[in-house]
């Protein structure tokens, strides 16, 4: 079993948040096809964006 953990920045611009959110879904799809399950996330705002993509 492979797992994936997210941790990230707490402060970034709205534009950066949008770009990150848009980039996560294709990356998550690749990780899932490579067998990465489960996913874990910390408590930072960037972690939340990744968490929502999963």
Residue pairs with C-beta under 8 A, 6 or more apart in sequence:
1 35
1 37
2 34
2 35
2 36
2 37
3 36
3 37
3 38
3 39
3 40
4 31
4 36
4 38
4 39
4 40
5 39
5 40
5 41
5 42
6 39
6 40
6 41
6 42
6 46
6 47
6 50
6 51
7 41
7 42
7 44
7 46
7 47
8 42
8 44
8 45
8 46
8 47
8 49
8 50
9 44
9 45
9 46
10 44
10 45
10 46
11 45
12 20
12 45
12 46
17 45
17 49
20 46
20 49
20 50
21 49
21 52
21 53
24 49
24 50
24 52
24 53
25 53
27 53
28 39
28 50
28 53
28 54
31 39
39 50
39 51
39 54
41 47
41 48
41 50
41 51
